């Protein structure tokens, strides 16, 4: 593809805008708990240990492999890891501009790129050292390549689509959701004669090849599925699916004031659902090489399938929806010109910007002021002020353990409940059963009692939201993971308050992910 000077300058400007926003909003001080899980797995002592941790973590391996190569070159420090995340996430807007500048108009493709550069959910989750910067990029590339392959079947597009699809499957389990959306779009599009039936054969070859490439991981996947992969993910209700999906995928959350939250939610729902089901008006302005219908079938079908699967085994989480954020914004940019031909052309082109920028900019400013987590600073403070030989650090929240592991010295004694050891990552597949095991709790009490008798101080590191929470009622064996985790944290804190006394000032670390507190206890 030859790029003239003007296109090159536009491309550079879009990338600079995208990279600058992500650099400003990223938390450069340290990593959040979720990021530490990822970083600790990728930097395990050996490849074998890394893959063992991946199986317990419940994710496919591609991101960890990429990060392992990255840190082998640039180092395992927080700055290098953050550069990886920001660099990957900033690529999406310029790539989208290049892809759609001829399918849409030049102006529409620029608007789409600006939306992708400033979209609050894409920025927030793309900044994380996780796969949420690569997921929307691969999803958009694979879906576009699918429709290119169906229009112009040849070996090049067959190979590209197969590679992108395999990468998606190895990146995240929602790669399978993207593939399911592709299958639905192909089936419906074939029935509507959007492409020649002869195009289905190369598409099918690509899908079979990508699926075959994924087969080696099925053994690990079967082991992962036998346990509770991210057991705290709740089954979404129909109301949550209908009204929260546009907020989580596109608008992001504005929590205060309530009227503004409701207004933003209304706007997000109108824009998202209209873009998915808007009929293509016969009198609407034609788009040279863009058929909006297959993209609608793909996005609506994939989201509906993910919701349906989540009623059996939940796979639904807000940040996973970024796989479909580019498609939703693309449909809004492409569809807004079809609402009414009497709209001035320039106004119809910039209308999505007028809608979304006032919603996203305050969130971006908030991201720049408050990082995802500052618990790393709390852990660093413990490392500076503590004495590894005479202190025990206990956390009843396993997702905090990888952060403590990363930022506390190797000699520090960290006990993560319910595993009762220092954990570089979370063993999701066995976590729920261990959490509800009373014997594990008794073992923790004994460890803390023994430590207190020896004169060891005990630091209790918790999520601030659970600090003053009331214990949930009922039998722990009947509780969901979140309620059981909260109950255990309260039981552990109550034991410490009964057998020890608080000493010194409670440490507090705010953050978008979770605020964290650390309290020091000593023997009575």
Order of alpha helices (4+ residues) and beta strands (2+ residues): alpha-alpha-alpha-alpha-alpha-alpha-alpha-alpha-alpha-alpha-alpha-alpha-alpha-alpha-alpha-alpha-alpha-alpha-alpha-beta-alpha-beta-alpha-alpha-beta-alpha-beta-beta-beta
